[in-house]
Amino acid sequence: MHKNSLEKPLSFWLRPTNLILIVAVLSLVRLAMGMNVDLVEDEAYYRLWGLYPALGYYDHPPMVAYWIWMGQALFGDTTLGVRFISILSAAIGSLALWRTAKILYDVHVAGWTVLFFNASLLIGVGSLLATPDAPAVFFWGLSLWAMAELSVSKNANWWLAVGIFAGLGLISKYSVLFLGAGIVLWVLWVPQNRRYVLSWQLWLGGALALAIFSPVLYWNAQHEWISFVKQFGRSVPEGYSFKYIGEFIGAVAGLLNPLVFVIALVGAWNAIRQTLKQDNSASLLVLTVLPFLIYLFFHSLHSRVQGNWPAPIYPTLAMFAGIAAAHPPVNVGRWFRALGPAAVVLGVALAAVVYIHAYTPLYTSLGRKDPTHQMRSWQQIGDEVAEVAHQNHINWVATSSYGLTGQMANALKNTDLTVYAVPERMRYAMIPDNLQTPEKDDMLYVAEERRDQSQKLKSHFEHVELLKTISRESKGVFGKTSIENVRIYRLSGGKKPLKSQ
């Protein structure tokens, strides 16, 4: 705790009751938006996971599927059902983050940390989306909280909670593996923590994490280790370049909130200096994110780092910013002290603009360059596909991209049509075989113009006939524009079966 921090008056916005009210209001707004904007491609794909819970999946571990399944059990197969638990996790995660910052530092740091966390675009906008990032952020944050309790209380039983939360994080996203490496660094670096190496609670906590993760290992063993091959194969370099480093840093700054990023750099520098002095609290924050940051930096030397990949460390970045805002360096001017309130206002304002634009586009001329384009007009496309299918007495709709498969399955969920993904059977291993094995050769093939695979399908079908081309449009306040064309083909007269991969 900082000297005289208890004597420093707590500003209105940092009071716990007011923070609870702020987070509650933001959560209600997010729930309202989650109900009223359509799914993006990844969410539509993960919606299928929620309908068919499994021990593992082609792309990621299964936690996001379980969250969607729980939401669907509460609110049905709706956009709110898909997103509810993800949105709720941001609110609960804020509470855990406040507690973590309070016991490691003080209530001032805790208050700023919660404000910055919710003012980040990752939470302000990203928490609306049901993706593996949401549970990864949540359980990484809970693991950090349990380690903070351990650090302050010296009660080794907290290692059991650390193991449980870390295990749940592992079945959320494989990147949480780096948290384990960070925990080892923290234990070995801080002298007072080294005694835990001989603690049975630490080893039992590790065993609990492994036990929770073991069903994912089993699933992969039964499916040719396909998920591990897909994700860990990205780490193999084929050459080196500096062209992605700036993009990586810019993406982190953008999703964190540019002003929060500046404040976080100051807080991180202070925490690093304290870590070199083996301070327990600072070392916990710095060392638990260090292995992941090193990996991401290394990855950026040979390939692009997607902006959402560093998501699990954003709670720690928010706390770095909270440290600097609550206790700014003595040599900074008033401009730095004004950054905190400005960052919160900027984050909320940017999120509000994105919400409005997602609901009703403010500007439609961007087309596919608009990040919200994935939400647009899929139900209208689905209605036209259903009409064409019924006119031609067809019950099966084939697609050849996972995003379109998800969007078509969602748009056609209230019809008697079955969406069939070709040829990626392994990606859809959770779906029963009878729903991925067409009853006859006569089916529709739906494809975005840029991803049209109809020429390849001619080797499998005697007739590949273009029936209709539909313009998927973005309709906004000031007009509408075409995003892309969607083609509908009729496939018939199978020559040889489509091989699933």
C-alpha positions in Angstrom: 0.0 0.0 0.0 1.3 3.5 -0.8 2.3 5.8 2.0 -0.6 8.0 3.1 -3.0 6.4 0.7 -5.5 5.9 3.5 -5.4 9.6 4.3 -5.9 10.7 0.7 -9.6 11.5 0.1 -11.4 9.1 -2.2 -12.9 11.0 -5.2 -16.6 10.6 -5.9 -16.2 8.3 -8.9 -13.8 5.9 -7.1 -16.2 5.2 -4.2 -17.1 1.5 -4.2 -20.9 2.1 -4.3 -20.5 4.5 -7.2 -18.3 2.0 -9.1 -20.9 -0.7 -8.6 -23.5 1.6 -10.1 -21.3 2.5 -13.0 -20.5 -1.1 -13.8 -24.2 -2.1 -13.4 -25.3 0.6 -15.8 -22.6 -0.3 -18.4 -23.6 -4.0 -18.1 -27.3 -3.2 -18.7 -26.4 -1.2 -21.8 -24.2 -4.1 -23.0 -27.1 -6.5 -22.4 -29.5 -4.2 -24.4 -27.0 -4.1 -27.2 -26.4 -7.8 -27.1 -30.1 -8.4 -27.6 -30.5 -6.0 -30.5 -27.5 -6.5 -32.8 -26.8 -9.6 -34.9 -24.0 -12.0 -34.4 -20.6 -11.6 -36.1 -19.2 -14.6 -38.0 -17.2 -16.1 -35.1 -20.2 -15.8 -32.7 -22.5 -17.5 -35.2 -19.9 -20.3 -35.5 -19.6 -20.6 -31.7 -23.3 -20.7 -31.4 -23.2 -24.1 -33.1 -20.7 -25.2 -30.3 -23.3 -24.1 -27.7 -25.9 -26.3 -29.4 -23.5 -29.3 -29.3 -21.4 -29.2 -26.1 -18.3 -31.3 -26.4 -15.0 -31.9 -24.6 -13.1 -30.0 -27.3 -13.3 -28.3 -30.7 -11.2 -27.8 -33.8 -10.3 -24.2 -33.1 -10.2 -23.8 -29.3 -10.9 -25.4 -25.9 -14.6 -25.7 -25.1 -15.4 -23.1 -22.4 -17.0 -20.6 -24.7 -19.3 -23.4 -25.9 -20.4 -24.0 -22.3 -21.0 -20.4 -21.6 -23.2 -20.1 -24.8 -25.0 -23.3 -23.8 -25.8 -21.9 -20.4 -27.0 -18.6 -22.0 -29.2 -20.6 -24.4 -30.6 -22.6 -21.6 -31.7 -19.3 -19.9 -32.8 -17.2 -22.9 -33.2 -19.6 -25.8 -31.4 -19.8 -29.1 -31.2 -16.0 -29.3 -28.4 -13.4 -29.6 -28.9 -12.6 -25.8 -28.6 -16.3 -25.1 -25.3 -16.5 -27.0 -23.8 -13.4 -25.3 -25.3 -13.3 -21.8 -22.6 -15.1 -19.9 -19.8 -13.2 -21.7 -21.4 -9.8 -20.8 -22.0 -10.9 -17.2 -18.4 -12.1 -16.9 -17.2 -8.5 -17.5 -19.2 -7.3 -14.5 -18.1 -10.1 -12.2 -14.5 -9.7 -13.5 -14.6 -6.0 -12.5 -15.5 -6.9 -9.0 -12.6 -9.4 -8.8 -10.2 -6.9 -10.3 -11.2 -4.3 -7.7 -10.5 -6.7 -4.9 -7.2 -7.7 -6.4 -6.0 -4.1 -6.8 -7.3 -3.1 -3.3 -5.4 -5.8 -1.4 -2.2 -5.4 -3.5 -2.3 -1.6 -3.4 -5.2 0.4 -2.1 -8.8 1.6 -2.9 -7.6 4.4 -5.1 -5.7 2.0 -7.4 -8.7 -0.4 -7.3 -11.1 2.3 -8.4 -9.1 3.5 -11.3 -8.4 0.0 -12.3 -12.1 -0.8 -12.6 -12.7 2.4 -14.5 -9.9 1.7 -17.0 -10.9 -1.9 -17.4 -14.4 -0.9 -18.4 -13.1 2.0 -20.5 -11.0 -0.3 -22.7 -12.5 -1.2 -26.0 -11.7 -4.9 -25.3 -14.4 -4.8 -22.5 -16.5 -1.9 -23.6 -17.1 -3.4 -27.1 -15.4 -6.8 -27.0 -17.4 -8.1 -24.0 -20.5 -8.0 -26.1 -19.0 -10.8 -28.3 -19.2 -14.4 -27.3 -15.7 -15.6 -28.2 -13.0 -17.5 -26.3 -11.4 -14.3 -25.2 -14.2 -13.5 -22.7 -13.7 -16.6 -20.5 -9.9 -16.4 -21.0 -9.9 -12.8 -19.6 -12.3 -13.8 -16.8 -10.4 -16.8 -15.5 -7.0 -15.2 -15.9 -8.3 -12.3 -13.8 -9.7 -14.7 -11.2 -6.4 -16.5 -11.1 -4.7 -13.2 -10.5 -7.2 -12.4 -7.7 -6.5 -15.8 -6.0 -2.7 -15.2 -6.2 -3.2 -11.7 -4.7 -5.2 -13.2 -1.8 -2.4 -15.8 -1.4 0.2 -13.0 -1.4 -1.5 -11.0 1.3 -2.8 -13.7 3.6 0.1 -16.2 3.3 -2.5 -18.9 3.4 -1.2 -21.7 1.1 -4.7 -23.0 0.6 -5.3 -20.3 -2.0 -3.1 -22.4 -4.3 -6.1 -24.6 -4.8 -8.2 -21.7 -6.0 -5.4 -20.7 -8.3 -5.2 -24.2 -9.8 -9.0 -24.3 -10.3 -9.2 -20.9 -12.0 -6.0 -21.5 -14.1 -7.5 -24.9 -15.2 -10.8 -23.2 -16.2 -8.7 -20.6 -18.1 -6.9 -23.4 -19.9 -10.1 -24.8 -21.2 -11.0 -21.3 -22.3 -8.0 -20.6 -24.5 -4.6 -22.2 -24.9 -2.8 -18.9 -24.3 -3.5 -19.3 -20.6 -0.7 -21.8 -20.6 1.7 -18.8 -20.4 0.1 -17.9 -17.0 1.5 -21.1 -15.6 5.0 -20.0 -16.7 4.4 -16.6 -15.1 3.3 -18.2 -11.8 6.5 -20.2 -11.7 8.6 -17.1 -12.3 6.8 -15.3 -9.5 7.3 -18.1 -7.0 11.0 -18.4 -7.8 11.8 -14.6 -8.0 10.3 -13.4 -4.8 12.2 -14.8 -1.8 9.2 -15.1 0.5 7.4 -17.2 -2.1 10.0 -19.8 -2.6 8.8 -21.7 0.4 5.7 -22.7 -1.6 7.9 -25.0 -3.8 7.6 -27.5 -0.9 4.0 -26.8 -0.3 1.6 -29.6 -1.0 -1.1 -27.0 -1.8 0.9 -25.6 -4.7 1.3 -29.1 -6.2 -2.3 -30.0 -5.7 -3.3 -26.8 -7.3 -1.2 -27.7 -10.3 -2.8 -31.2 -10.4 -6.3 -29.6 -10.2 -5.4 -27.4 -13.2 -4.2 -30.4 -15.2 -7.3 -32.5 -14.2 -9.6 -29.7 -15.4 -7.6 -29.5 -18.7 -7.4 -33.3 -19.2 -10.7 -33.7 -21.0 -9.3 -31.4 -23.7 -6.2 -33.6 -24.0 -8.5 -36.6 -24.3 -10.6 -35.0 -27.0 -7.5 -34.0 -29.0 -6.1 -37.6 -28.7 -9.3 -38.9 -30.2 -9.3 -36.3 -33.0 -5.7 -36.5 -34.3 -4.5 -33.7 -32.0 -6.1 -31.4 -34.6 -6.7 -28.4 -32.2 -3.2 -28.4 -30.9 -1.8 -28.7 -34.5 -3.9 -25.7 -35.6 -3.0 -23.4 -32.7 0.5 -24.3 -31.8 1.5 -24.6 -35.5 1.3 -20.8 -35.6 4.3 -20.5 -33.4 6.7 -22.0 -36.0 8.5 -19.2 -37.8 9.2 -19.3 -41.5 11.2 -16.1 -41.6 11.7 -12.9 -39.6 10.6 -9.3 -40.1 10.0 -6.2 -38.1 7.0 -5.1 -40.1 4.4 -6.6 -37.6 5.8 -5.1 -34.4 4.3 -1.7 -34.8 1.0 -3.2 -35.8 1.1 -5.4 -32.6 1.8 -2.4 -30.3 -0.9 -0.4 -32.1 -3.5 -3.1 -31.7 -2.8 -3.4 -28.0 -3.0 0.4 -27.6 -6.2 0.6 -29.6 -8.1 -2.2 -27.8 -6.9 -1.0 -24.4 -7.8 2.6 -25.2 -4.9 4.9 -26.4 -5.0 7.1 -23.3 -5.2 4.2 -20.9 -2.2 2.7 -22.8 -0.1 5.8 -22.1 -1.0 5.7 -18.4 -0.4 2.0 -18.3 3.1 2.4 -19.7 4.0 4.7 -16.8 2.5 2.3 -14.3 4.2 -0.7 -15.9 7.6 1.1 -15.7 7.0 1.8 -12.0 6.0 -1.9 -11.4 9.1 -3.1 -13.3 11.3 -1.0 -11.1 9.6 -2.5 -8.0 9.9 -6.0 -9.4 13.7 -5.6 -9.7 13.6 -4.9 -6.0 11.6 -8.2 -5.5 8.4 -6.4 -4.3 5.8 -9.1 -4.1 2.8 -7.2 -5.5 4.6 -5.6 -8.4 6.4 -8.9 -9.2 3.0 -10.7 -9.3 1.7 -8.3 -11.9 4.8 -8.1 -14.0 6.0 -11.7 -14.0 2.6 -13.3 -14.6 2.3 -11.4 -18.0 6.0 -11.5 -18.9 6.1 -15.0 -20.6 3.0 -14.2 -22.7 4.4 -10.8 -23.7 7.7 -12.4 -24.7 5.9 -15.0 -26.8 3.7 -12.3 -28.5 6.7 -10.2 -29.3 8.6 -13.2 -30.7 5.5 -14.1 -32.8 5.3 -10.5 -34.2 8.8 -11.0 -35.6 7.6 -13.5 -38.1 3.8 -13.1 -38.3 0.9 -10.9 -37.5 -0.4 -10.9 -33.9 -4.2 -10.5 -34.0 -5.4 -7.7 -31.8 -7.4 -9.9 -29.5 -4.6 -12.4 -28.7 -3.2 -10.4 -25.8 -6.7 -10.2 -24.3 -6.0 -12.2 -21.1 -3.4 -9.7 -19.9 -5.7 -6.6 -20.2 -6.8 -6.8 -16.5 -3.1 -6.5 -15.6 -2.6 -3.6 -18.0 -5.6 -1.9 -16.5 -4.1 -2.3 -13.1 -0.8 -0.8 -14.3 -2.8 2.2 -15.4 -4.6 2.3 -12.1 -1.3 2.4 -10.2 -0.1 5.4 -12.3 -3.4 7.3 -12.1 -3.8 6.8 -8.4 -0.2 7.6 -7.5 1.3 9.6 -10.5 5.1 10.2 -10.5 6.0 13.4 -8.6 7.7 14.9 -11.7 4.7 14.8 -14.0 2.6 17.8 -14.8 -1.2 18.4 -14.6 -1.6 17.1 -18.1 -0.8 13.5 -16.9 -3.2 13.8 -14.0 -5.9 14.8 -16.5 -5.3 11.8 -18.6 -7.2 9.4 -16.2 -10.6 11.2 -16.4 -10.1 11.8 -20.2 -9.3 8.2 -20.8 -12.5 7.0 -19.1 -14.6 9.6 -21.0 -12.9 8.6 -24.3 -13.5 4.9 -23.7 -17.2 5.3 -22.9 -17.7 7.6 -25.8 -16.0 5.3 -28.3 -18.0 2.4 -27.1 -21.2 4.4 -27.4 -20.3 5.3 -31.0 -19.6 1.7 -31.8 -22.9 0.6 -30.2 -24.9 3.2 -32.2 -23.1 2.3 -35.4 -23.6 -1.5 -34.8 -27.3 -0.9 -34.3 -27.9 1.6 -37.1 -24.9 2.3 -39.3 -23.9 5.9 -39.2 -21.8 5.6 -42.4 -22.4 2.8 -44.9 -19.8 3.5 -47.6 -17.0 1.5 -45.9 -18.6 -1.8 -47.0 -16.5 -4.8 -45.9 -13.9 -2.4 -44.3 -16.5 -1.6 -41.7 -15.7 -3.9 -38.7 -19.5 -4.3 -38.0 -20.3 -5.5 -41.5 -20.3 -9.1 -40.3 -23.6 -8.4 -38.5 -25.5 -7.0 -41.5 -28.5 -8.5 -43.3 -27.8 -12.2 -42.7 -31.4 -12.8 -41.8 -32.6 -11.3 -45.1 -30.1 -13.5 -46.9 -31.3 -16.5 -45.0 -35.0 -15.7 -45.9 -34.1 -15.6 -49.6 -32.1 -18.8 -49.4 -35.1 -20.5 -47.7 -37.4 -19.3 -50.4 -35.2 -20.6 -53.2 -34.8 -23.9 -51.4 -38.6 -24.4 -51.0 -39.2 -23.4 -54.7 -36.8 -26.1 -55.7 -37.9 -28.7 -53.1 -34.5 -28.8 -51.5 -33.8 -29.5 -47.8 -30.0 -29.1 -47.6 -27.8 -26.0 -47.8 -24.1 -26.4 -48.3 -21.4 -23.8 -47.4 -17.7 -23.8 -47.6 -16.5 -21.2 -45.0 -17.0 -21.5 -41.3 -18.3 -17.9 -40.9 -20.9 -18.4 -43.6 -21.8 -21.8 -42.1 -22.5 -20.2 -38.8 -24.5 -17.3 -40.3 -26.6 -19.5 -42.5 -27.3 -22.0 -39.6 -28.4 -19.1 -37.4 -30.5 -17.4 -40.1 -32.2 -20.7 -41.1 -32.7 -22.1 -37.5 -36.5 -21.7 -37.7 -36.8 -23.5 -41.0 -36.7 -27.2 -42.0 -33.4 -26.7 -43.8 -30.1 -28.3 -42.7 -26.9 -26.5 -43.2 -24.0 -28.7 -44.3 -20.4 -27.6 -44.1 -18.1 -28.9 -46.8 -15.6 -30.3 -46.6 -14.5 -29.6 -43.1 -16.0 -32.5 -41.1 -13.3 -32.3 -38.4 -14.2 -28.7 -37.7 -17.8 -29.8 -37.1 -17.0 -33.1 -35.3 -19.5 -32.1 -32.5 -22.5 -32.2 -34.9 -24.1 -35.7 -35.3 -23.2 -37.5 -38.5 -26.8 -37.5 -39.7 -26.8 -33.7 -39.8 -23.5 -33.6 -41.7 -24.4 -36.3 -44.2 -26.8 -35.1 -47.0 -29.7 -37.5 -47.7 -29.3 -37.0 -51.5 -27.1 -35.1 -54.0 -29.6 -32.4 -54.7 -28.8 -29.3 -52.5 -28.1 -25.6 -52.6 -24.6 -24.2 -52.3 -24.4 -20.7 -50.8 -21.2 -18.7 -51.1 -19.9 -15.1 -50.8 -18.7 -14.0 -54.2 -15.1 -13.6 -52.9 -15.1 -17.2 -51.5 -17.0 -18.9 -54.2 -15.8 -22.6 -54.5 -18.4 -23.6 -57.2 -15.7 -24.4 -59.7 -14.2 -27.0 -57.4 -17.6 -28.5 -56.8 -18.0 -29.3 -60.5 -15.7 -32.3 -60.0 -18.2 -33.7 -57.5 -21.5 -32.8 -59.2 -22.8 -33.1 -62.8 -24.8 -29.9 -62.5 -23.7 -26.7 -60.7 -26.2 -24.1 -61.7 -26.3 -20.5 -60.5 -29.8 -19.8 -59.4 -29.6 -16.3 -57.8 -27.2 -13.6 -56.8 -28.2 -11.5 -53.8 -26.7 -8.3 -52.6 -26.0 -8.2 -48.9 -26.5 -4.6 -47.9 -25.7 -2.3 -45.0 -28.7 -0.1 -44.4 -28.0 3.0 -42.2 -29.3 6.4 -41.2 -28.2 8.0 -44.4 -28.9 5.3 -47.0 -27.6 1.9 -47.9 -24.7 0.3 -49.7 -23.8 -3.2 -51.0 -21.3 -5.0 -48.8 -20.9 -8.0 -51.1 -22.8 -10.4 -53.3 -23.9 -13.8 -52.1 -24.5 -16.5 -54.7 -26.9 -19.4 -54.6 -26.2 -22.5 -56.7 -28.1 -25.7 -57.2 -25.9 -28.9 -57.0 -27.2 -32.1 -58.4 -26.1 -35.4 -60.0 -23.3 -36.4 -57.6 -20.3 -37.9 -59.4 -18.2 -38.7 -56.3 -18.6 -38.0 -52.6 -17.2 -34.9 -51.0 -14.4 -35.9 -48.7 -14.5 -34.5 -45.2 -11.4 -33.1 -43.7 
